């Protein structure tokens, strides 16, 4: 990420109970006016954010 000396790298993990819960929750998040372009100022540069979805290969 080429973090600068005055920046902090944060790692976060969210585990949804099901795909249906994920889809419903994500729809609510994206409907929030604060998430719209030009909304509240963001505390980070979203262009440098990395995220993805994963499927478990082992659940012991």
mmCIF file as Biopython writes it, N, C-alpha, C and O atoms, coordinates in Angstrom:
data_model
#
loop_
_atom_site.group_PDB
_atom_site.id
_atom_site.type_symbol
_atom_site.label_atom_id
_atom_site.label_alt_id
_atom_site.label_comp_id
_atom_site.label_asym_id
_atom_site.label_entity_id
_atom_site.label_seq_id
_atom_site.pdbx_PDB_ins_code
_atom_site.Cartn_x
_atom_site.Cartn_y
_atom_site.Cartn_z
_atom_site.occupancy
_atom_site.B_iso_or_equiv
_atom_site.auth_seq_id
_atom_site.auth_asym_id
_atom_site.pdbx_PDB_model_num
ATOM 1   N N  . UNK A ? 1  ? 0.804   -1.195  0.000  1.0 0.0 1  A 1 
ATOM 2   C CA . UNK A ? 1  ? 0.000   0.000   0.000  1.0 0.0 1  A 1 
ATOM 3   C C  . UNK A ? 1  ? 0.847   1.259   0.000  1.0 0.0 1  A 1 
ATOM 4   O O  . UNK A ? 1  ? 0.325   2.364   -0.145 1.0 0.0 1  A 1 
ATOM 5   N N  . UNK A ? 2  ? 2.137   1.097   0.160  1.0 0.0 2  A 1 
ATOM 6   C CA . UNK A ? 2  ? 3.028   2.256   0.189  1.0 0.0 2  A 1 
ATOM 7   C C  . UNK A ? 2  ? 2.596   3.260   1.256  1.0 0.0 2  A 1 
ATOM 8   O O  . UNK A ? 2  ? 2.528   4.463   1.006  1.0 0.0 2  A 1 
ATOM 9   N N  . UNK A ? 3  ? 2.307   2.742   2.450  1.0 0.0 3  A 1 
ATOM 10  C CA . UNK A ? 3  ? 1.878   3.602   3.553  1.0 0.0 3  A 1 
ATOM 11  C C  . UNK A ? 3  ? 2.984   4.590   3.914  1.0 0.0 3  A 1 
ATOM 12  O O  . UNK A ? 3  ? 4.165   4.245   3.945  1.0 0.0 3  A 1 
ATOM 13  N N  . UNK A ? 4  ? 2.573   5.813   4.181  1.0 0.0 4  A 1 
ATOM 14  C CA . UNK A ? 4  ? 3.491   6.863   4.602  1.0 0.0 4  A 1 
ATOM 15  C C  . UNK A ? 4  ? 3.742   6.737   6.108  1.0 0.0 4  A 1 
ATOM 16  O O  . UNK A ? 4  ? 3.023   6.016   6.799  1.0 0.0 4  A 1 
ATOM 17  N N  . UNK A ? 5  ? 4.740   7.424   6.607  1.0 0.0 5  A 1 
ATOM 18  C CA . UNK A ? 5  ? 5.083   7.355   8.031  1.0 0.0 5  A 1 
ATOM 19  C C  . UNK A ? 5  ? 3.932   7.807   8.928  1.0 0.0 5  A 1 
ATOM 20  O O  . UNK A ? 5  ? 3.812   7.330   10.057 1.0 0.0 5  A 1 
ATOM 21  N N  . UNK A ? 6  ? 3.092   8.711   8.450  1.0 0.0 6  A 1 
ATOM 22  C CA . UNK A ? 6  ? 1.996   9.224   9.279  1.0 0.0 6  A 1 
ATOM 23  C C  . UNK A ? 6  ? 0.680   8.464   9.054  1.0 0.0 6  A 1 
ATOM 24  O O  . UNK A ? 6  ? -0.370  8.914   9.512  1.0 0.0 6  A 1 
ATOM 25  N N  . UNK A ? 7  ? 0.721   7.320   8.355  1.0 0.0 7  A 1 
ATOM 26  C CA . UNK A ? 7  ? -0.469  6.523   8.086  1.0 0.0 7  A 1 
ATOM 27  C C  . UNK A ? 7  ? -0.443  5.223   8.873  1.0 0.0 7  A 1 
ATOM 28  O O  . UNK A ? 7  ? 0.622   4.722   9.234  1.0 0.0 7  A 1 
ATOM 29  N N  . UNK A ? 8  ? -1.618  4.687   9.131  1.0 0.0 8  A 1 
ATOM 30  C CA . UNK A ? 8  ? -1.762  3.412   9.815  1.0 0.0 8  A 1 
ATOM 31  C C  . UNK A ? 8  ? -2.504  2.448   8.905  1.0 0.0 8  A 1 
ATOM 32  O O  . UNK A ? 8  ? -3.543  2.798   8.346  1.0 0.0 8  A 1 
ATOM 33  N N  . UNK A ? 9  ? -1.983  1.241   8.751  1.0 0.0 9  A 1 
ATOM 34  C CA . UNK A ? 9  ? -2.645  0.209   7.958  1.0 0.0 9  A 1 
ATOM 35  C C  . UNK A ? 9  ? -3.584  -0.548  8.888  1.0 0.0 9  A 1 
ATOM 36  O O  . UNK A ? 9  ? -3.190  -0.960  9.979  1.0 0.0 9  A 1 
ATOM 37  N N  . UNK A ? 10 ? -4.844  -0.731  8.445  1.0 0.0 10 A 1 
ATOM 38  C CA . UNK A ? 10 ? -5.852  -1.414  9.256  1.0 0.0 10 A 1 
ATOM 39  C C  . UNK A ? 10 ? -6.342  -2.642  8.510  1.0 0.0 10 A 1 
ATOM 40  O O  . UNK A ? 10 ? -6.601  -2.581  7.308  1.0 0.0 10 A 1 
ATOM 41  N N  . UNK A ? 11 ? -6.468  -3.746  9.212  1.0 0.0 11 A 1 
ATOM 42  C CA . UNK A ? 11 ? -7.023  -4.985  8.658  1.0 0.0 11 A 1 
ATOM 43  C C  . UNK A ? 11 ? -8.341  -5.252  9.357  1.0 0.0 11 A 1 
ATOM 44  O O  . UNK A ? 11 ? -8.428  -5.167  10.582 1.0 0.0 11 A 1 
ATOM 45  N N  . UNK A ? 12 ? -9.352  -5.570  8.596  1.0 0.0 12 A 1 
ATOM 46  C CA . UNK A ? 12 ? -10.669 -5.833  9.169  1.0 0.0 12 A 1 
ATOM 47  C C  . UNK A ? 12 ? -11.265 -7.078  8.520  1.0 0.0 12 A 1 
ATOM 48  O O  . UNK A ? 12 ? -10.979 -7.387  7.363  1.0 0.0 12 A 1 
ATOM 49  N N  . UNK A ? 13 ? -12.092 -7.782  9.274  1.0 0.0 13 A 1 
ATOM 50  C CA . UNK A ? 13 ? -12.697 -9.018  8.780  1.0 0.0 13 A 1 
ATOM 51  C C  . UNK A ? 13 ? -14.163 -9.025  9.169  1.0 0.0 13 A 1 
ATOM 52  O O  . UNK A ? 13 ? -14.485 -8.807  10.337 1.0 0.0 13 A 1 
ATOM 53  N N  . UNK A ? 14 ? -15.053 -9.266  8.232  1.0 0.0 14 A 1 
ATOM 54  C CA . UNK A ? 14 ? -16.482 -9.379  8.517  1.0 0.0 14 A 1 
ATOM 55  C C  . UNK A ? 14 ? -16.939 -10.752 8.073  1.0 0.0 14 A 1 
ATOM 56  O O  . UNK A ? 14 ? -16.658 -11.173 6.951  1.0 0.0 14 A 1 
ATOM 57  N N  . UNK A ? 15 ? -17.639 -11.450 8.944  1.0 0.0 15 A 1 
ATOM 58  C CA . UNK A ? 15 ? -18.174 -12.765 8.599  1.0 0.0 15 A 1 
ATOM 59  C C  . UNK A ? 15 ? -19.692 -12.694 8.684  1.0 0.0 15 A 1 
ATOM 60  O O  . UNK A ? 15 ? -20.253 -12.495 9.761  1.0 0.0 15 A 1 
ATOM 61  N N  . UNK A ? 16 ? -20.351 -12.858 7.545  1.0 0.0 16 A 1 
ATOM 62  C CA . UNK A ? 16 ? -21.804 -12.815 7.476  1.0 0.0 16 A 1 
ATOM 63  C C  . UNK A ? 16 ? -22.357 -14.215 7.722  1.0 0.0 16 A 1 
ATOM 64  O O  . UNK A ? 16 ? -21.744 -15.196 7.300  1.0 0.0 16 A 1 
ATOM 65  N N  . UNK A ? 17 ? -23.502 -14.331 8.397  1.0 0.0 17 A 1 
ATOM 66  C CA . UNK A ? 17 ? -24.081 -15.653 8.673  1.0 0.0 17 A 1 
ATOM 67  C C  . UNK A ? 17 ? -24.505 -16.404 7.414  1.0 0.0 17 A 1 
ATOM 68  O O  . UNK A ? 17 ? -24.503 -17.634 7.390  1.0 0.0 17 A 1 
ATOM 69  N N  . UNK A ? 18 ? -24.869 -15.660 6.366  1.0 0.0 18 A 1 
ATOM 70  C CA . UNK A ? 18 ? -25.317 -16.300 5.123  1.0 0.0 18 A 1 
ATOM 71  C C  . UNK A ? 18 ? -25.208 -15.298 3.977  1.0 0.0 18 A 1 
ATOM 72  O O  . UNK A ? 18 ? -25.031 -14.101 4.201  1.0 0.0 18 A 1 
ATOM 73  N N  . UNK A ? 19 ? -25.313 -15.793 2.769  1.0 0.0 19 A 1 
ATOM 74  C CA . UNK A ? 19 ? -25.292 -14.920 1.589  1.0 0.0 19 A 1 
ATOM 75  C C  . UNK A ? 19 ? -26.498 -13.992 1.602  1.0 0.0 19 A 1 
ATOM 76  O O  . UNK A ? 19 ? -26.381 -12.829 1.216  1.0 0.0 19 A 1 
ATOM 77  N N  . UNK A ? 20 ? -27.662 -14.487 2.040  1.0 0.0 20 A 1 
ATOM 78  C CA . UNK A ? 20 ? -28.861 -13.646 2.099  1.0 0.0 20 A 1 
ATOM 79  C C  . UNK A ? 20 ? -28.669 -12.495 3.088  1.0 0.0 20 A 1 
ATOM 80  O O  . UNK A ? 20 ? -29.052 -11.362 2.798  1.0 0.0 20 A 1 
ATOM 81  N N  . UNK A ? 21 ? -28.074 -12.780 4.262  1.0 0.0 21 A 1 
ATOM 82  C CA . UNK A ? 21 ? -27.800 -11.723 5.246  1.0 0.0 21 A 1 
ATOM 83  C C  . UNK A ? 21 ? -26.804 -10.716 4.686  1.0 0.0 21 A 1 
ATOM 84  O O  . UNK A ? 21 ? -26.951 -9.512  4.893  1.0 0.0 21 A 1 
ATOM 85  N N  . UNK A ? 22 ? -25.810 -11.199 3.988  1.0 0.0 22 A 1 
ATOM 86  C CA . UNK A ? 22 ? -24.828 -10.318 3.362  1.0 0.0 22 A 1 
ATOM 87  C C  . UNK A ? 22 ? -25.505 -9.383  2.372  1.0 0.0 22 A 1 
ATOM 88  O O  . UNK A ? 22 ? -25.302 -8.169  2.418  1.0 0.0 22 A 1 
ATOM 89  N N  . UNK A ? 23 ? -26.303 -9.943  1.484  1.0 0.0 23 A 1 
ATOM 90  C CA . UNK A ? 23 ? -26.951 -9.128  0.453  1.0 0.0 23 A 1 
ATOM 91  C C  . UNK A ? 23 ? -27.878 -8.081  1.067  1.0 0.0 23 A 1 
ATOM 92  O O  . UNK A ? 23 ? -27.895 -6.932  0.625  1.0 0.0 23 A 1 
ATOM 93  N N  . UNK A ? 24 ? -28.652 -8.474  2.087  1.0 0.0 24 A 1 
ATOM 94  C CA . UNK A ? 24 ? -29.563 -7.522  2.744  1.0 0.0 24 A 1 
ATOM 95  C C  . UNK A ? 24 ? -28.781 -6.436  3.481  1.0 0.0 24 A 1 
ATOM 96  O O  . UNK A ? 24 ? -29.127 -5.258  3.400  1.0 0.0 24 A 1 
ATOM 97  N N  . UNK A ? 25 ? -27.744 -6.824  4.190  1.0 0.0 25 A 1 
ATOM 98  C CA . UNK A ? 25 ? -26.929 -5.861  4.925  1.0 0.0 25 A 1 
ATOM 99  C C  . UNK A ? 25 ? -26.210 -4.906  3.997  1.0 0.0 25 A 1 
ATOM 100 O O  . UNK A ? 25 ? -26.162 -3.703  4.255  1.0 0.0 25 A 1 
ATOM 101 N N  . UNK A ? 26 ? -25.649 -5.432  2.917  1.0 0.0 26 A 1 
ATOM 102 C CA . UNK A ? 26 ? -24.920 -4.584  1.980  1.0 0.0 26 A 1 
ATOM 103 C C  . UNK A ? 26 ? -25.867 -3.592  1.313  1.0 0.0 26 A 1 
ATOM 104 O O  . UNK A ? 26 ? -25.483 -2.447  1.074  1.0 0.0 26 A 1 
ATOM 105 N N  . UNK A ? 27 ? -27.103 -4.009  1.007  1.0 0.0 27 A 1 
ATOM 106 C CA . UNK A ? 27 ? -28.084 -3.088  0.415  1.0 0.0 27 A 1 
ATOM 107 C C  . UNK A ? 27 ? -28.378 -1.929  1.367  1.0 0.0 27 A 1 
ATOM 108 O O  . UNK A ? 27 ? -28.494 -0.784  0.929  1.0 0.0 27 A 1 
ATOM 109 N N  . UNK A ? 28 ? -28.499 -2.217  2.670  1.0 0.0 28 A 1 
ATOM 110 C CA . UNK A ? 28 ? -28.743 -1.154  3.653  1.0 0.0 28 A 1 
ATOM 111 C C  . UNK A ? 28 ? -27.549 -0.212  3.757  1.0 0.0 28 A 1 
ATOM 112 O O  . UNK A ? 28 ? -27.712 1.004   3.858  1.0 0.0 28 A 1 
ATOM 113 N N  . UNK A ? 29 ? -26.355 -0.782  3.731  1.0 0.0 29 A 1 
ATOM 114 C CA . UNK A ? 29 ? -25.148 0.050   3.807  1.0 0.0 29 A 1 
ATOM 115 C C  . UNK A ? 29 ? -25.088 0.997   2.621  1.0 0.0 29 A 1 
ATOM 116 O O  . UNK A ? 29 ? -24.843 2.191   2.792  1.0 0.0 29 A 1 
ATOM 117 N N  . UNK A ? 30 ? -25.306 0.483   1.438  1.0 0.0 30 A 1 
ATOM 118 C CA . UNK A ? 30 ? -25.191 1.311   0.238  1.0 0.0 30 A 1 
ATOM 119 C C  . UNK A ? 30 ? -26.344 2.310   0.110  1.0 0.0 30 A 1 
ATOM 120 O O  . UNK A ? 30 ? -26.212 3.299   -0.611 1.0 0.0 30 A 1 
ATOM 121 N N  . UNK A ? 31 ? -27.467 2.078   0.788  1.0 0.0 31 A 1 
ATOM 122 C CA . UNK A ? 31 ? -28.594 3.013   0.764  1.0 0.0 31 A 1 
ATOM 123 C C  . UNK A ? 31 ? -28.373 4.188   1.724  1.0 0.0 31 A 1 
ATOM 124 O O  . UNK A ? 31 ? -29.075 5.195   1.636  1.0 0.0 31 A 1 
ATOM 125 N N  . UNK A ? 32 ? -27.410 4.068   2.632  1.0 0.0 32 A 1 
ATOM 126 C CA . UNK A ? 32 ? -27.124 5.131   3.595  1.0 0.0 32 A 1 
ATOM 127 C C  . UNK A ? 32 ? -26.594 6.353   2.851  1.0 0.0 32 A 1 
ATOM 128 O O  . UNK A ? 32 ? -25.640 6.232   2.082  1.0 0.0 32 A 1 
ATOM 129 N N  . UNK A ? 33 ? -27.188 7.525   3.062  1.0 0.0 33 A 1 
ATOM 130 C CA . UNK A ? 33 ? -26.737 8.733   2.353  1.0 0.0 33 A 1 
ATOM 131 C C  . UNK A ? 33 ? -25.260 9.047   2.575  1.0 0.0 33 A 1 
ATOM 132 O O  . UNK A ? 33 ? -24.626 9.658   1.715  1.0 0.0 33 A 1 
ATOM 133 N N  . UNK A ? 34 ? -24.708 8.641   3.705  1.0 0.0 34 A 1 
ATOM 134 C CA . UNK A ? 34 ? -23.289 8.911   3.973  1.0 0.0 34 A 1 
ATOM 135 C C  . UNK A ? 34 ? -22.371 8.135   3.037  1.0 0.0 34 A 1 
ATOM 136 O O  . UNK A ? 34 ? -21.197 8.476   2.897  1.0 0.0 34 A 1 
ATOM 137 N N  . UNK A ? 35 ? -22.896 7.100   2.400  1.0 0.0 35 A 1 
ATOM 138 C CA . UNK A ? 35 ? -22.094 6.286   1.491  1.0 0.0 35 A 1 
ATOM 139 C C  . UNK A ? 35 ? -22.161 6.782   0.052  1.0 0.0 35 A 1 
ATOM 140 O O  . UNK A ? 35 ? -21.461 6.257   -0.814 1.0 0.0 35 A 1 
ATOM 141 N N  . UNK A ? 36 ? -22.982 7.772   -0.213 1.0 0.0 36 A 1 
ATOM 142 C CA . UNK A ? 36 ? -23.135 8.295   -1.576 1.0 0.0 36 A 1 
ATOM 143 C C  . UNK A ? 36 ? -21.980 9.229   -1.920 1.0 0.0 36 A 1 
ATOM 144 O O  . UNK A ? 36 ? -21.432 9.897   -1.043 1.0 0.0 36 A 1 
ATOM 145 N N  . UNK A ? 37 ? -21.611 9.275   -3.210 1.0 0.0 37 A 1 
ATOM 146 C CA . UNK A ? 37 ? -20.556 10.216  -3.603 1.0 0.0 37 A 1 
ATOM 147 C C  . UNK A ? 37 ? -20.919 11.638  -3.184 1.0 0.0 37 A 1 
ATOM 148 O O  . UNK A ? 37 ? -22.056 12.075  -3.364 1.0 0.0 37 A 1 
ATOM 149 N N  . UNK A ? 38 ? -19.967 12.338  -2.635 1.0 0.0 38 A 1 
ATOM 150 C CA . UNK A ? 38 ? -20.212 13.706  -2.188 1.0 0.0 38 A 1 
ATOM 151 C C  . UNK A ? 38 ? -20.845 13.772  -0.811 1.0 0.0 38 A 1 
ATOM 152 O O  . UNK A ? 38 ? -21.174 14.861  -0.341 1.0 0.0 38 A 1 
ATOM 153 N N  . UNK A ? 39 ? -21.025 12.620  -0.144 1.0 0.0 39 A 1 
ATOM 154 C CA . UNK A ? 39 ? -21.598 12.599  1.198  1.0 0.0 39 A 1 
ATOM 155 C C  . UNK A ? 39 ? -20.576 13.070  2.224  1.0 0.0 39 A 1 
ATOM 156 O O  . UNK A ? 39 ? -19.723 13.906  1.925  1.0 0.0 39 A 1 
ATOM 157 N N  . UNK A ? 40 ? -20.667 12.541  3.407  1.0 0.0 40 A 1 
ATOM 158 C CA . UNK A ? 40 ? -19.748 12.918  4.490  1.0 0.0 40 A 1 
ATOM 159 C C  . UNK A ? 40 ? -18.306 12.630  4.082  1.0 0.0 40 A 1 
ATOM 160 O O  . UNK A ? 40 ? -18.046 11.650  3.384  1.0 0.0 40 A 1 
ATOM 161 N N  . UNK A ? 41 ? -17.377 13.462  4.504  1.0 0.0 41 A 1 
ATOM 162 C CA . UNK A ? 41 ? -15.972 13.208  4.164  1.0 0.0 41 A 1 
ATOM 163 C C  . UNK A ? 41 ? -15.500 11.881  4.758  1.0 0.0 41 A 1 
ATOM 164 O O  . UNK A ? 41 ? -15.841 11.538  5.891  1.0 0.0 41 A 1 
ATOM 165 N N  . UNK A ? 42 ? -14.734 11.162  4.000  1.0 0.0 42 A 1 
ATOM 166 C CA . UNK A ? 42 ? -14.247 9.846   4.435  1.0 0.0 42 A 1 
ATOM 167 C C  . UNK A ? 42 ? -12.924 9.998   5.179  1.0 0.0 42 A 1 
ATOM 168 O O  . UNK A ? 42 ? -12.115 10.860  4.838  1.0 0.0 42 A 1 
ATOM 169 N N  . UNK A ? 43 ? -12.703 9.173   6.182  1.0 0.0 43 A 1 
ATOM 170 C CA . UNK A ? 43 ? -11.451 9.282   6.948  1.0 0.0 43 A 1 
ATOM 171 C C  . UNK A ? 43 ? -10.283 8.555   6.281  1.0 0.0 43 A 1 
ATOM 172 O O  . UNK A ? 43 ? -9.213  8.423   6.876  1.0 0.0 43 A 1 
ATOM 173 N N  . UNK A ? 44 ? -10.483 8.082   5.045  1.0 0.0 44 A 1 
ATOM 174 C CA . UNK A ? 44 ? -9.436  7.346   4.354  1.0 0.0 44 A 1 
ATOM 175 C C  . UNK A ? 44 ? -9.598  7.520   2.849  1.0 0.0 44 A 1 
ATOM 176 O O  . UNK A ? 44 ? -10.636 7.982   2.376  1.0 0.0 44 A 1 
ATOM 177 N N  . UNK A ? 45 ? -8.575  7.152   2.114  1.0 0.0 45 A 1 
ATOM 178 C CA . UNK A ? 45 ? -8.610  7.208   0.657  1.0 0.0 45 A 1 
ATOM 179 C C  . UNK A ? 45 ? -9.129  5.874   0.142  1.0 0.0 45 A 1 
ATOM 180 O O  . UNK A ? 45 ? -8.377  4.903   0.069  1.0 0.0 45 A 1 
ATOM 181 N N  . UNK A ? 46 ? -10.400 5.819   -0.213 1.0 0.0 46 A 1 
ATOM 182 C CA . UNK A ? 46 ? -11.031 4.577   -0.651 1.0 0.0 46 A 1 
ATOM 183 C C  . UNK A ? 46 ? -10.407 3.973   -1.897 1.0 0.0 46 A 1 
ATOM 184 O O  . UNK A ? 46 ? -10.587 2.784   -2.160 1.0 0.0 46 A 1 
ATOM 185 N N  . UNK A ? 47 ? -9.673  4.772   -2.671 1.0 0.0 47 A 1 
ATOM 186 C CA . UNK A ? 47 ? -9.014  4.238   -3.864 1.0 0.0 47 A 1 
ATOM 187 C C  . UNK A ? 47 ? -7.884  3.282   -3.502 1.0 0.0 47 A 1 
ATOM 188 O O  . UNK A ? 47 ? -7.438  2.496   -4.338 1.0 0.0 47 A 1 
ATOM 189 N N  . UNK A ? 48 ? -7.423  3.349   -2.257 1.0 0.0 48 A 1 
ATOM 190 C CA . UNK A ? 48 ? -6.328  2.479   -1.820 1.0 0.0 48 A 1 
ATOM 191 C C  . UNK A ? 48 ? -6.833  1.296   -1.003 1.0 0.0 48 A 1 
ATOM 192 O O  . UNK A ? 48 ? -6.034  0.533   -0.461 1.0 0.0 48 A 1 
ATOM 193 N N  . UNK A ? 49 ? -8.150  1.137   -0.911 1.0 0.0 49 A 1 
ATOM 194 C CA . UNK A ? 49 ? -8.728  0.062   -0.119 1.0 0.0 49 A 1 
ATOM 195 C C  . UNK A ? 49 ? -8.764  -1.234  -0.941 1.0 0.0 49 A 1 
ATOM 196 O O  . UNK A ? 49 ? -9.103  -1.223  -2.125 1.0 0.0 49 A 1 
ATOM 197 N N  . UNK A ? 50 ? -8.416  -2.328  -0.302 1.0 0.0 50 A 1 
ATOM 198 C CA . UNK A ? 50 ? -8.458  -3.637  -0.945 1.0 0.0 50 A 1 
ATOM 199 C C  . UNK A ? 50 ? -9.510  -4.459  -0.213 1.0 0.0 50 A 1 
ATOM 200 O O  . UNK A ? 50 ? -9.505  -4.527  1.016  1.0 0.0 50 A 1 
ATOM 201 N N  . UNK A ? 51 ? -10.401 -5.074  -0.957 1.0 0.0 51 A 1 
ATOM 202 C CA . UNK A ? 51 ? -11.430 -5.911  -0.344 1.0 0.0 51 A 1 
ATOM 203 C C  . UNK A ? 51 ? -11.811 -7.027  -1.297 1.0 0.0 51 A 1 
ATOM 204 O O  . UNK A ? 51 ? -11.523 -6.970  -2.493 1.0 0.0 51 A 1 
ATOM 205 N N  . UNK A ? 52 ? -12.459 -8.038  -0.754 1.0 0.0 52 A 1 
ATOM 206 C CA . UNK A ? 52 ? -12.874 -9.154  -1.602 1.0 0.0 52 A 1 
ATOM 207 C C  . UNK A ? 52 ? -13.794 -10.076 -0.847 1.0 0.0 52 A 1 
ATOM 208 O O  . UNK A ? 52 ? -14.006 -9.919  0.356  1.0 0.0 52 A 1 
ATOM 209 N N  . UNK A ? 53 ? -14.326 -11.016 -1.544 1.0 0.0 53 A 1 
ATOM 210 C CA . UNK A ? 53 ? -15.187 -12.032 -0.951 1.0 0.0 53 A 1 
ATOM 211 C C  . UNK A ? 53 ? -14.515 -13.386 -1.081 1.0 0.0 53 A 1 
ATOM 212 O O  . UNK A ? 53 ? -13.862 -13.677 -2.084 1.0 0.0 53 A 1 
ATOM 213 N N  . UNK A ? 54 ? -14.678 -14.193 -0.079 1.0 0.0 54 A 1 
ATOM 214 C CA . UNK A ? 54 ? -13.993 -15.475 -0.050 1.0 0.0 54 A 1 
ATOM 215 C C  . UNK A ? 54 ? -14.954 -16.564 0.390  1.0 0.0 54 A 1 
ATOM 216 O O  . UNK A ? 54 ? -15.921 -16.306 1.107  1.0 0.0 54 A 1 
ATOM 217 N N  . UNK A ? 55 ? -14.679 -17.774 -0.047 1.0 0.0 55 A 1 
ATOM 218 C CA . UNK A ? 55 ? -15.433 -18.947 0.391  1.0 0.0 55 A 1 
ATOM 219 C C  . UNK A ? 55 ? -14.512 -19.821 1.204  1.0 0.0 55 A 1 
ATOM 220 O O  . UNK A ? 55 ? -13.363 -20.032 0.816  1.0 0.0 55 A 1 
ATOM 221 N N  . UNK A ? 56 ? -14.993 -20.347 2.347  1.0 0.0 56 A 1 
ATOM 222 C CA . UNK A ? 56 ? -14.120 -21.210 3.149  1.0 0.0 56 A 1 
ATOM 223 C C  . UNK A ? 56 ? -13.788 -22.502 2.412  1.0 0.0 56 A 1 
ATOM 224 O O  . UNK A ? 56 ? -14.628 -23.062 1.708  1.0 0.0 56 A 1 
ATOM 225 N N  . UNK A ? 57 ? -12.549 -22.967 2.583  1.0 0.0 57 A 1 
ATOM 226 C CA . UNK A ? 57 ? -12.183 -24.258 2.018  1.0 0.0 57 A 1 
ATOM 227 C C  . UNK A ? 57 ? -12.088 -25.324 3.111  1.0 0.0 57 A 1 
ATOM 228 O O  . UNK A ? 57 ? -12.028 -26.519 2.820  1.0 0.0 57 A 1 
ATOM 229 N N  . UNK A ? 58 ? -12.074 -24.875 4.385  1.0 0.0 58 A 1 
ATOM 230 C CA . UNK A ? 58 ? -12.046 -25.796 5.509  1.0 0.0 58 A 1 
ATOM 231 C C  . UNK A ? 58 ? -12.762 -25.147 6.678  1.0 0.0 58 A 1 
ATOM 232 O O  . UNK A ? 58 ? -12.462 -24.011 7.046  1.0 0.0 58 A 1 
ATOM 233 N N  . UNK A ? 59 ? -13.699 -25.860 7.255  1.0 0.0 59 A 1 
ATOM 234 C CA . UNK A ? 59 ? -14.431 -25.360 8.424  1.0 0.0 59 A 1 
ATOM 235 C C  . UNK A ? 59 ? -14.394 -26.452 9.472  1.0 0.0 59 A 1 
ATOM 236 O O  . UNK A ? 59 ? -15.234 -27.351 9.486  1.0 0.0 59 A 1 
ATOM 237 N N  . UNK A ? 60 ? -13.397 -26.358 10.358 1.0 0.0 60 A 1 
ATOM 238 C CA . UNK A ? 60 ? -13.210 -27.431 11.353 1.0 0.0 60 A 1 
ATOM 239 C C  . UNK A ? 60 ? -13.768 -27.012 12.697 1.0 0.0 60 A 1 
ATOM 240 O O  . UNK A ? 60 ? -13.704 -27.778 13.659 1.0 0.0 60 A 1 
#
